Amino acid sequence: MTDTSSTGQARGEAPAPRRRTLYRLMRYLPLVAPVLLWAVPCWVLLYAGQHWPLPVTVGGTVLFVLGLVAMPLGMARGHGRRQQDAAAIVGDTLLGASWVLFTWSVLLGVLLRLALVVAGTGDGQDRARIVTWAVLGVSAVLLAWGYVEARRVPRVRRLDVRLPRLGAGLDGLRVVLVTDTHYGPLDRARWSARVCETVNTLEADLVCHTGDIADGTAERRRAQAAPLGTVRATHARVYVTGNHEYYSEAQGWVDLMDELGWEPLRTRHLLLERGGDTLVVAGVDDVTAEASGLPGHGAHLAGALDGADPGLPVLLLAHQPAFVDRAAAAGVDLQLSGHTHGGQIWPFHHLVRLDQPALAGLSRHGARTLLYTSRGTGFWGPPFRVFAPSEITLLVLRGAN
């Protein structure tokens, strides 16, 4: 467990410097990123001293140009107003492939080339071609492995979480966390059913879903989400919205989860009682709800805790780890979040850390508050997970003794 204690940030304050930097980068990212993602690998693989035969150079260049055009076009048609699933699959897959190619073109293009020079291996053309084949080989292996990692049923991650204010009657309470299922263009109804079967083997007292159920409306993704209705818990199944619900008619997802037997914790709490002791289980909408314009949607922690005994321990569901500043200021004992995907495709986690206080796992914030950040159960967009495995999380809550 890491200690990342920080003081709460009041609403209306200027964003932290790292967030200001991120916002400036994001302003230009849609224009610059696609060009860099395709141009850098194209240069490293075809033009950096290899002297390939003309048909190879021309053919390779054409492929990179097609990728540069098809990727943003596919993503725009797939995730924009048209919502074309086939286009989304093409655009997302190309995004993941280009990111891996870009990453290893940069790393091997510098480090491996330098190592070859130091070792005195071959001439300039030999070294350039070795780099090319190394980049292609490493990228192919990582993409194949990453695809398998993304599509498999997540492994269960188990850990004990000690909450000093937890009563003895609640000691050993089993909390299962699934999040960021992202049902989407690739039909994963069978995967969804197998995930729910795995959850049911864990004999949970409480099952939590911390948002980003799907990419698309509840009507379009109903078949993939339907297995969530089979999840069992001895006390409750609870859900809060993520940011992606607010791209896809969030109220429809709230209504569907309610229909499937889950408790949408929208600025409210419930009491979980066992052995004469009580745990407050609270939830808030994702912070993006505040700008969604949907009536009644918002991340209002005070409203979620209204009426709760301040002497009772609090378990809070909030989609984004960044909400932990507010949770710590309110004295929440444990916040459960997702959103980060653990970076999903290495080394994207460095960009995630510019926006979020935690990437994955258990961390401490302030004097009392613990935050558990899941790497997510599914994947967003590119069907790859590289050095960021998905998870179903079993948290066993322990008291002071």
RODO-2510 file (C-alpha; in nm, 4 decimals, decimal comma):
residues 401
     n   res          X          Y          Z
     1     m     0,0000     0,0000     0,0000
     2     t     0,1349     0,3420    -0,0909
     3     d     0,0796     0,6635     0,1002
     4     t    -0,0268     0,9493    -0,1237
     5     s    -0,1732     1,1740     0,1422
     6     s    -0,3002     1,5047     0,0127
     7     t    -0,5286     1,7776     0,1281
     8     g    -0,8706     1,8120    -0,0281
     9     q    -0,9204     2,0518    -0,3146
    10     a    -1,2240     2,2688    -0,2750
    11     r    -1,4575     2,3259    -0,5629
    12     g    -1,3753     2,6307    -0,7639
    13     e    -1,0023     2,6234    -0,6925
    14     a    -0,7608     2,6325    -0,9835
    15     p    -0,6681     2,2852    -1,1070
    16     a    -0,3382     2,1370    -0,9940
    17     p    -0,0392     2,2160    -1,2203
    18     r    -0,0276     1,8636    -1,3623
    19     r    -0,3927     1,8914    -1,4647
    20     r    -0,3365     2,2289    -1,6296
    21     t    -0,0546     2,0668    -1,8280
    22     l    -0,2810     1,7798    -1,9270
    23     y    -0,5579     2,0140    -2,0417
    24     r    -0,3141     2,2067    -2,2604
    25     l    -0,1867     1,8833    -2,4137
    26     m    -0,5381     1,7516    -2,4729
    27     r    -0,6284     2,0640    -2,6706
    28     y    -0,3833     1,9751    -2,9465
    29     l    -0,3757     1,5978    -2,9056
    30     p    -0,6485     1,5112    -3,1612
    31     l    -0,4524     1,6908    -3,4330
    32     v    -0,0964     1,5923    -3,3483
    33     a    -0,1314     1,2399    -3,2070
    34     p    -0,2486     1,0508    -3,5193
    35     v     0,0330     1,1981    -3,7281
    36     l     0,2973     1,1095    -3,4680
    37     l     0,1575     0,7598    -3,4101
    38     w     0,1944     0,6713    -3,7776
    39     a     0,4776     0,8957    -3,8989
    40     v     0,7356     0,7901    -3,6363
    41     p     0,7061     0,4124    -3,7027
    42     c     0,6993     0,4792    -4,0761
    43     w     1,0300     0,6670    -4,0540
    44     v     1,1979     0,4187    -3,8183
    45     l     1,0897     0,1084    -4,0129
    46     l     1,1307     0,2324    -4,3704
    47     y     1,3516     0,5411    -4,4007
    48     a     1,6088     0,5407    -4,1185
    49     g     1,8955     0,3950    -4,3217
    50     q     1,7462     0,0603    -4,4311
    51     h     1,7634     0,1268    -4,8092
    52     w     1,4801    -0,1165    -4,8840
    53     p     1,3957    -0,1961    -5,2479
    54     l     1,1618     0,0682    -5,3929
    55     p     0,8483    -0,1565    -5,3943
    56     v     0,8970    -0,2285    -5,0222
    57     t     0,9400     0,1405    -4,9379
    58     v     0,6425     0,2502    -5,1484
    59     g     0,4179    -0,0330    -5,0308
    60     g     0,5046     0,0232    -4,6657
    61     t     0,4481     0,3974    -4,6966
    62     v     0,1065     0,3395    -4,8534
    63     l     0,0096     0,1131    -4,5612
    64     f     0,1097     0,3769    -4,3071
    65     v    -0,0834     0,6478    -4,4941
    66     l    -0,3910     0,4246    -4,5085
    67     g    -0,3608     0,3660    -4,1343
    68     l    -0,3285     0,7401    -4,0700
    69     v    -0,6489     0,8045    -4,2666
    70     a    -0,8519     0,5015    -4,1553
    71     m    -0,7857     0,5298    -3,7806
    72     p    -0,9401     0,8732    -3,7094
    73     l    -1,2110     0,8163    -3,9707
    74     g    -1,3102     0,4837    -3,8153
    75     m    -1,3122     0,6277    -3,4634
    76     a    -1,5154     0,9293    -3,5700
    77     r    -1,7772     0,7172    -3,7454
    78     g    -1,7730     0,4524    -3,4738
    79     h    -1,7876     0,6734    -3,1640
    80     g    -1,9488     0,9848    -3,3125
    81     r    -2,3087     1,0458    -3,4061
    82     r    -2,3240     0,7541    -3,6508
    83     q    -2,2232     0,4933    -3,3872
    84     q    -2,1185     0,2377    -3,6504
    85     d    -1,9789    -0,0631    -3,4661
    86     a    -1,7764    -0,1985    -3,7602
    87     a    -1,6057     0,1390    -3,8056
    88     a    -1,5346     0,1578    -3,4307
    89     i    -1,3688    -0,1857    -3,4359
    90     v    -1,1412    -0,0822    -3,7229
    91     g    -1,0543     0,2572    -3,5739
    92     d    -0,9964     0,1234    -3,2225
    93     t    -0,7810    -0,1671    -3,3411
    94     l    -0,5663     0,0640    -3,5518
    95     l    -0,5296     0,2989    -3,2545
    96     g    -0,3960     0,0190    -3,0354
    97     a    -0,1675    -0,1173    -3,3066
    98     s    -0,0247     0,2263    -3,3873
    99     w     0,0396     0,3009    -3,0183
   100     v     0,2380    -0,0212    -2,9752
   101     l     0,4310     0,0376    -3,2995
   102     f     0,5038     0,3967    -3,1991
   103     t     0,6229     0,2985    -2,8491
   104     w     0,8615     0,0283    -2,9630
   105     s     0,9810     0,2238    -3,2666
   106     v     1,0959     0,4945    -3,0273
   107     l     1,2437     0,2600    -2,7646
   108     l     1,4178     0,0142    -2,9958
   109     g     1,4967     0,2815    -3,2529
   110     v     1,7124     0,4516    -2,9897
   111     l     1,8220     0,1877    -2,7384
   112     l     1,8740    -0,1117    -2,9673
   113     r     2,0455     0,0971    -3,2324
   114     l     2,2783     0,2402    -2,9666
   115     a     2,3528    -0,1087    -2,8327
   116     l     2,4345    -0,2319    -3,1830
   117     v     2,6687     0,0617    -3,2410
   118     v     2,8471    -0,0020    -2,9097
   119     a     2,8752    -0,3722    -2,9937
   120     g     3,0095    -0,2886    -3,3402
   121     t     2,7429    -0,5013    -3,5115
   122     g     2,7298    -0,4569    -3,8896
   123     d     2,7171    -0,1320    -4,0836
   124     g     2,4473     0,1351    -4,0748
   125     q     2,2099    -0,0544    -4,3043
   126     d     2,2483    -0,3794    -4,1103
   127     r     2,1711    -0,2065    -3,7824
   128     a     1,8705    -0,0255    -3,9289
   129     r     1,7253    -0,3498    -4,0616
   130     i     1,7829    -0,5296    -3,7314
   131     v     1,5910    -0,2502    -3,5586
   132     t     1,3084    -0,2810    -3,8116
   133     w     1,2644    -0,6538    -3,7641
   134     a     1,2961    -0,6193    -3,3863
   135     v     1,0234    -0,3537    -3,3760
   136     l     0,7926    -0,5603    -3,5959
   137     g     0,8586    -0,8777    -3,3956
   138     v     0,8104    -0,7220    -3,0513
   139     s     0,4987    -0,5354    -3,1646
   140     a     0,3428    -0,8470    -3,3159
   141     v     0,4048    -1,0502    -2,9997
   142     l     0,2704    -0,7782    -2,7689
   143     l    -0,0397    -0,7197    -2,9820
   144     a    -0,1212    -1,0908    -2,9958
   145     w    -0,0644    -1,1300    -2,6214
   146     g    -0,2486    -0,8056    -2,5469
   147     y    -0,5508    -0,9208    -2,7462
   148     v    -0,5702    -1,2446    -2,5497
   149     e    -0,5323    -1,0534    -2,2218
   150     a    -0,8131    -0,8142    -2,3151
   151     r    -1,0601    -1,0829    -2,4229
   152     r    -1,0081    -1,3340    -2,1413
   153     v    -1,2105    -1,3524    -1,8210
   154     p    -1,0109    -1,1465    -1,5677
   155     r    -0,8191    -1,3130    -1,2903
   156     v    -0,9478    -1,2558    -0,9378
   157     r    -0,7335    -1,0240    -0,7291
   158     r    -0,7797    -1,0830    -0,3540
   159     l    -0,6660    -0,8587    -0,0717
   160     d    -0,7560    -0,7716     0,2875
   161     v    -0,8388    -0,4090     0,3638
   162     r    -0,8173    -0,2978     0,7249
   163     l    -1,0637    -0,0281     0,8324
   164     p    -1,0055     0,0719     1,1966
   165     r    -1,3655     0,1909     1,2456
   166     l    -1,5196    -0,1331     1,1152
   167     g    -1,7166    -0,3165     1,3815
   168     a    -1,6361    -0,6768     1,4787
   169     g    -1,9655    -0,7969     1,3323
   170     l    -1,8555    -0,6807     0,9876
   171     d    -1,5055    -0,8242     1,0084
   172     g    -1,4500    -1,0522     0,7082
   173     l    -1,7165    -0,8809     0,4931
   174     r    -1,6569    -0,9869     0,1320
   175     v    -1,6836    -0,7051    -0,1224
   176     v    -1,6454    -0,7840    -0,4929
   177     l    -1,5644    -0,5021    -0,7333
   178     v    -1,6222    -0,5104    -1,1078
   179     t    -1,5881    -0,1964    -1,3140
   180     d    -1,5252    -0,0595    -1,6621
   181     t    -1,6871    -0,3539    -1,8386
   182     h    -1,7229    -0,1340    -2,1488
   183     y    -1,9641    -0,3518    -2,3422
   184     g    -1,9236    -0,2182    -2,6916
   185     p    -1,8797    -0,2776    -3,0640
   186     l    -1,7246    -0,6228    -3,0115
   187     d    -2,0079    -0,8450    -2,8898
   188     r    -1,9014    -0,9831    -2,5519
   189     a    -2,2245    -1,1371    -2,4245
   190     r    -2,0541    -1,4732    -2,3613
   191     w    -1,7612    -1,3010    -2,1900
   192     s    -2,0081    -1,1090    -1,9731
   193     a    -2,1806    -1,4311    -1,8670
   194     r    -1,8480    -1,5925    -1,7739
   195     v    -1,7450    -1,2870    -1,5716
   196     c    -2,0705    -1,3063    -1,3769
   197     e    -2,0192    -1,6792    -1,3182
   198     t    -1,6751    -1,6021    -1,1752
   199     v    -1,8190    -1,3340    -0,9471
   200     n    -2,0751    -1,5811    -0,8168
   201     t    -1,8006    -1,8232    -0,7090
   202     l    -1,6651    -1,5596    -0,4692
   203     e    -1,9671    -1,5724    -0,2329
   204     a    -1,9805    -1,1953    -0,1976
   205     d    -2,1716    -1,0090     0,0690
   206     l    -2,1668    -0,6952    -0,1454
   207     v    -2,1020    -0,6630    -0,5195
   208     c    -2,0112    -0,3205    -0,6605
   209     h    -1,9940    -0,1881    -1,0163
   210     t    -1,8252     0,1511    -1,0305
   211     g    -1,9334     0,2554    -1,3765
   212     d    -1,8427     0,2636    -1,7448
   213     i    -2,0712    -0,0306    -1,8081
   214     a    -2,0718     0,0185    -2,1827
   215     d    -1,9969     0,2287    -2,4876
   216     g    -2,3387     0,2781    -2,6406
   217     t    -2,6905     0,3123    -2,5101
   218     a    -2,8598     0,0607    -2,2823
   219     e    -3,0909    -0,0336    -2,5667
   220     r    -2,7992    -0,1230    -2,7971
   221     r    -2,5901    -0,3073    -2,5356
   222     r    -2,8707    -0,4744    -2,3406
   223     a    -2,7770    -0,8280    -2,4513
   224     q    -2,4195    -0,7863    -2,3293
   225     a    -2,5260    -0,6325    -1,9976
   226     a    -2,8089    -0,8800    -1,9286
   227     p    -2,5869    -1,1380    -1,7475
   228     l    -2,5326    -0,8793    -1,4715
   229     g    -2,8811    -0,9739    -1,3588
   230     t    -2,7488    -1,3177    -1,2587
   231     v    -2,4910    -1,1835    -1,0119
   232     r    -2,5560    -1,2922    -0,6524
   233     a    -2,4741    -1,1178    -0,3238
   234     t    -2,5962    -1,1936     0,0256
   235     h    -2,6677    -0,8271     0,1046
   236     a    -2,6707    -0,5982    -0,2010
   237     r    -2,5552    -0,5266    -0,5537
   238     v    -2,4778    -0,1577    -0,6010
   239     y    -2,3834     0,0574    -0,8993
   240     v    -2,2701     0,4109    -0,9786
   241     t    -2,2346     0,5812    -1,3148
   242     g    -1,9053     0,6361    -1,4942
   243     n    -1,8135     0,9023    -1,7446
   244     h    -1,8986     0,6806    -2,0423
   245     e    -2,2611     0,6539    -1,9324
   246     y    -2,2831     1,0279    -1,9916
   247     y    -2,1820     0,9759    -2,3547
   248     s    -2,4639     0,7213    -2,3986
   249     e    -2,7886     0,8337    -2,2330
   250     a    -2,6936     0,7733    -1,8698
   251     q    -3,0488     0,7555    -1,7366
   252     g    -3,1116     0,4556    -1,9636
   253     w    -2,8259     0,2708    -1,7929
   254     v    -2,9503     0,3647    -1,4466
   255     d    -3,2946     0,2290    -1,5376
   256     l    -3,1530    -0,0928    -1,6871
   257     m    -2,9355    -0,1659    -1,3833
   258     d    -3,2353    -0,1099    -1,1596
   259     e    -3,4316    -0,3508    -1,3800
   260     l    -3,1524    -0,6106    -1,3453
   261     g    -3,1780    -0,5915    -0,9672
   262     w    -2,8861    -0,3588    -0,8914
   263     e    -2,9190    -0,0595    -0,6574
   264     p    -2,8141     0,2586    -0,8387
   265     l    -2,6510     0,4680    -0,5668
   266     r    -2,7124     0,8106    -0,7076
   267     t    -2,6315     1,0646    -0,4357
   268     r    -2,7619     0,8331    -0,1669
   269     h    -2,6554     0,5543     0,0648
   270     l    -2,7796     0,2306     0,2124
   271     l    -2,6943     0,0601     0,5399
   272     l    -2,5366    -0,2837     0,5445
   273     e    -2,5893    -0,4533     0,8795
   274     r    -2,4290    -0,7714     1,0096
   275     g    -2,3508    -0,9042     1,3546
   276     g    -2,4922    -0,5955     1,5230
   277     d    -2,2630    -0,3554     1,3331
   278     t    -2,3397    -0,1235     1,0411
   279     l    -2,1524    -0,0053     0,7304
   280     v    -2,2662     0,2945     0,5284
   281     v    -2,2454     0,2139     0,1561
   282     a    -2,2716     0,5394    -0,0400
   283     g    -2,2452     0,6302    -0,4067
   284     v    -2,2155     0,9358    -0,6283
   285     d    -2,2549     0,9895    -1,0009
   286     d    -1,9377     1,0445    -1,1990
   287     v    -1,7976     1,3968    -1,1837
   288     t    -1,8850     1,4465    -1,5531
   289     a    -2,2529     1,4282    -1,4524
   290     e    -2,2283     1,7826    -1,3252
   291     a    -2,1884     1,9111    -1,6822
   292     s    -2,4265     1,6631    -1,8461
   293     g    -2,7390     1,8713    -1,8029
   294     l    -2,9370     1,5654    -1,6917
   295     p    -3,1807     1,6550    -1,4132
   296     g    -3,0768     1,5161    -1,0766
   297     h    -2,7366     1,3866    -1,1914
   298     g    -2,4275     1,5082    -1,0076
   299     a    -2,1380     1,4059    -0,7848
   300     h    -2,2758     1,5362    -0,4555
   301     l    -2,1065     1,3602    -0,1664
   302     a    -2,2828     1,5614     0,1027
   303     g    -2,6167     1,4500    -0,0375
   304     a    -2,5012     1,0885    -0,0542
   305     l    -2,4095     1,0939     0,3172
   306     d    -2,7079     1,3001     0,4284
   307     g    -2,8701     1,1341     0,7294
   308     a    -2,5892     0,8837     0,7879
   309     d    -2,4498     0,8514     1,1400
   310     p    -2,1028     1,0183     1,1255
   311     g    -1,9745     0,7598     1,3715
   312     l    -2,0257     0,4734     1,1247
   313     p    -1,7609     0,3592     0,8736
   314     v    -1,8284     0,4619     0,5136
   315     l    -1,7635     0,2702     0,1924
   316     l    -1,7973     0,5049    -0,1062
   317     l    -1,8388     0,4171    -0,4732
   318     a    -1,7048     0,6866    -0,7078
   319     h    -1,5964     0,6106    -1,0622
   320     q    -1,2839     0,8263    -1,0808
   321     p    -0,9976     0,8077    -0,8295
   322     a    -0,9714     1,1871    -0,8529
   323     f    -1,2845     1,2088    -0,6371
   324     v    -1,0806     1,0913    -0,3382
   325     d    -0,9910     1,4484    -0,2399
   326     r    -1,3566     1,5107    -0,1597
   327     a    -1,3885     1,1692     0,0059
   328     a    -1,0887     1,2357     0,2322
   329     a    -1,2249     1,5762     0,3295
   330     a    -1,5516     1,4077     0,4330
   331     g    -1,3771     1,1359     0,6349
   332     v    -1,4752     0,8437     0,4117
   333     d    -1,3060     0,5193     0,5191
   334     l    -1,2738     0,3455     0,1819
   335     q    -1,3410     0,4636    -0,1742
   336     l    -1,3745     0,2136    -0,4595
   337     s    -1,2983     0,3385    -0,8111
   338     g    -1,2060     0,2290    -1,1612
   339     h    -1,1620     0,4514    -1,4682
   340     t    -0,7843     0,4231    -1,5135
   341     h    -0,7697     0,0701    -1,6645
   342     g    -0,4204     0,0609    -1,5147
   343     g    -0,3126     0,2419    -1,8313
   344     q    -0,4443    -0,0486    -2,0480
   345     i    -0,1571    -0,0356    -2,3002
   346     w     0,1881     0,0392    -2,1616
   347     p     0,3231     0,3095    -2,1294
   348     f    -0,0054     0,5022    -2,1473
   349     h    -0,0174     0,4894    -1,7669
   350     h     0,2164     0,7896    -1,7560
   351     l    -0,0553     1,0027    -1,9179
   352     v    -0,3192     0,8602    -1,6829
   353     r    -0,1127     0,9667    -1,3828
   354     l    -0,1241     1,3278    -1,5052
   355     d    -0,5000     1,3212    -1,4472
   356     q    -0,5536     1,0799    -1,1581
   357     p    -0,3961     1,0471    -0,8112
   358     a    -0,3699     0,6677    -0,8339
   359     l    -0,3298     0,4178    -1,1150
   360     a    -0,4159     0,0837    -0,9525
   361     g    -0,4251    -0,0861    -0,6160
   362     l    -0,4621     0,0423    -0,2604
   363     s    -0,3433     0,3861    -0,1558
   364     r    -0,3926     0,6148     0,1431
   365     h    -0,5188     0,9723     0,1207
   366     g    -0,5318     1,1915     0,4277
   367     a    -0,5490     1,0617     0,7829
   368     r    -0,8279     0,8073     0,7351
   369     t    -0,9238     0,7462     0,3749
   370     l    -0,8142     0,4454     0,1714
   371     l    -0,8665     0,4297    -0,2033
   372     y    -0,8799     0,1108    -0,4039
   373     t    -0,8426     0,1653    -0,7792
   374     s    -0,9260    -0,1286    -1,0028
   375     r    -0,7521    -0,1796    -1,3366
   376     g    -1,0964    -0,2587    -1,4750
   377     t    -1,2768    -0,5744    -1,5784
   378     g    -1,3069    -0,5036    -1,9512
   379     f    -1,1302    -0,2697    -2,1927
   380     w    -1,2103     0,0498    -2,3746
   381     g    -1,1560     0,0926    -2,7480
   382     p    -0,8441    -0,0954    -2,8618
   383     p    -0,8962    -0,4664    -2,7839
   384     f    -0,5541    -0,4947    -2,6192
   385     r    -0,4131    -0,4952    -2,2661
   386     v    -0,0357    -0,4722    -2,2464
   387     f     0,1260    -0,4895    -1,9003
   388     a    -0,2055    -0,3807    -1,7444
   389     p    -0,4081    -0,6962    -1,6754
   390     s    -0,7812    -0,6755    -1,6107
   391     e    -0,9231    -0,7838    -1,2779
   392     i    -1,2204    -0,8897    -1,0717
   393     t    -1,1425    -0,7741    -0,7197
   394     l    -1,2307    -0,9436    -0,3918
   395     l    -1,1797    -0,7105    -0,0963
   396     v    -1,2127    -0,8679     0,2477
   397     l    -1,2792    -0,5939     0,4999
   398     r    -1,1064    -0,6259     0,8368
   399     g    -1,1552    -0,4319     1,1581
   400     a    -0,8925    -0,2827     1,3836
   401     n    -0,8284    -0,6139     1,5586
***
